[in-house]
Amino acid sequence: MKKCFYIGNKLIGDSSILLQSMGDRKTSDVNYAIKLTNNLEKMGLDMMRFSILDKEDAISLKKIKEKVSIPIIADIHFDLKLAFLAIENGADKIRINPGNTSTSLLNEFIALVKEKDIPIRIGVNSGSLNKYLTKTADFEEAYFLALDEMIDSFKSLGFDKLVLSLKNSDVKKTYSLYTKAYARYPYPLHLGLTESGFSTSGVIRSTIAMYPLIKDRMCSTIRLSLADERKEEVRALKVLLKEAGIRPNLPTLIVCPTCGRTQVDVKELARVVQNKLDYVFKDVKIAIMGCPVNGIGEGKDADFGLAGSGKKDIYVAFKKGKSIGLYNRDDALSLLDQFLKDF
Ligand code: SF4
């Protein structure tokens, strides 16, 4: 357990781990921001972060806040005046980077977040450590100097609803930094491997870095940063949390890789099924297999499965390895819908 407090309507710091993502267009594209946030929330997202590049972005938060229900985090670099404006327009939390935050308005900023009770993420990134690297040659120590200095500023003015992050794009360094930060600070940690890459490499690298920390609950909020559609971040995070035993009430989808025995379009069907499962919050296992030769046996642990029957576009539906009949694609999907509803 870390220091517990609310960010908007979400409690952070207890044993739960909150899912976070970030807008991928300019925040002033309000309609897109609202649509994206609401869809990701339906998939299970807990908090959404938006970059505040200019005044237009900060002011846009008001319209976004009117149409979404999860907490909104304003990501501020360089100009704390934008943080003042973001707070005025409803931001539930502010992320600042000690490496590029000017100290001239810092005390005024801290007084305001204290008055409005707005939690802060002190987010240190490897790319903005220069001013601390003049004080130490040790790269890790530079992260802790940055955090300590900023934490002291907040604490000295009587406010410490703080979330900390120590972002790096290196898997081993991320693990090392977070285990040390977890032992050193009483504050909840926001975990992520920054700039992890496209889906395949990004998920692999993020998983290696994050899984041990997630499993031991050394973080309170996570983002899996991918150069991909944001729904892929949320999908990957849900798999991580399910496999780490943190959120058991999520579905598992098994899909065979297909081979020459396949007479149906397994990948197309599996994509359709994945889209359905994105909005299911039940501990259910679904299998989509290419053929009945191995498919039903290999999917016998599945609560429900569809396997190519060997005839073009006809599927065998099965439950726990037992066939329940032959169906065309649309009827097979209707059967799955009913099963998920009743499960
Ligand atoms: S389930 Fe059938 S189609 Fe899929 S990989 Fe196995 S043998 Fe091939």
Boltz pocket constraint, residues with backbone or C-beta under 6 A from the ligand:
constraints:
  - pocket:
      binder: B
      contacts: [[A, 256], [A, 257], [A, 258], [A, 259], [A, 260], [A, 261], [A, 262], [A, 289], [A, 290], [A, 291], [A, 292], [A, 293], [A, 294], [A, 295]]
      max_distance: 6.0
